[in-house]
């Protein structure tokens, strides 16, 4: 009877240790994996596959020609907030700090 109790105690102790180790390994993997992803700057990410819609290209073109967001919105028959929203999303996708960076990205890509 004592051997059986010792075996059960040893079995459950070993099981708990394995469970703790496997959970710890998963935590370490998740922690370091996500930390490394956050370290990658947008400039270092692949940007060659970014595609812009027709509306986005029109916004880029009109802004490049010197139109304000209000003038661009009037030409495209949308709200100026819509234009600003598109600009913001394009800046996020390209990793640009301002909209000039988006324009630079597009014209550099076309060459």
N, C-alpha and C positions, 0 to 999 in steps of 0.2 A: 504494500500500500504506500509506503514511504517513497519507493522508487517511482511509482506512478505520479505522486504529488510533485516530486522533484522534476520529473519529466515535463509535466504540465506547466510548472513554474518556469522551467527553462524554455519551453516552447513559446509561451506567451511573452516572456521577456525578449526572446529573439525576434518574435513577430513585431513587437512594439518598436524595437530598435530598428528593424528594417523599414517599418512604416515611417519612423521619424527621419531616417536617412533619405528615403525616397522623396518624402515631402520637402525636406531641406534641399535636395538636389533640384527639385522642380522650382522651388522658390528662388534659388540662386540663378537657375537658367532664365526664369522669367525676369528677374531683377536686372541681370546683366544684359539680356537681349533687348529689353525696352530701353535701358539706359544708353546702349550703343546706338539704337535707332534715333533717339533724341539728340545725340551728338552730331549726327549727319546734318550739315548745313544745307539749306535749299539749293545753294549754288553747286553743291557736290552731287546732288541727285540728278538722275537722268532727266533732261529737259527736252531731248530731241523729239520725243513723241507727243509733245503738247500740241493739240489741235485747237484752233479757235473757230467759233461759229461765224457765219456771215455777218451777223449783227455785231459781234465782237470785233471783227476785222473792219467794219464800217466805223465803229467807235475809235479804233486805233488810227485809221486813216484820217478821220475828221480832226482828231486831237492833234495829230502830226501836222495837219495843215493850219493849226492855230485856233480852232474853234473851242469855245468854252463848253462845259457840260450842258449848260442851258441851250446853247445854239445847236449842239449835237442832238440833244433831246428833241428840239423842234424839227430838225431835219428828218429824224427817224420816227417822228410821231409817237414818242414815248415820254415818260416822266424823266426829269433830270435825276431823280433818285434812282431810277432804273439804270441810267448811264453810270452813276457813281457806284452802284452795286456791281455792275459788270466790270468796271475798272478795278474795284477792290478784289473781286474773284480772280481776275487775270493776274494781278500782282501777287496774290497768294500762290497761284499755280506756277508762276515763273520764279518766285522767290525774289522779286524786285522790291526795292525799298520805296520806289515811287513809280508813277506811270511812265515816266521817261525810260525807266529800265525795261518796261514791257515793250515799248516802241523799239528800243534798241535790240531787244531779243528778237522781235519779229523781222526786222529788216536785216539783222545779221543772219538769221535762219534762211532768209530768202536768197541770200547770195550764194 
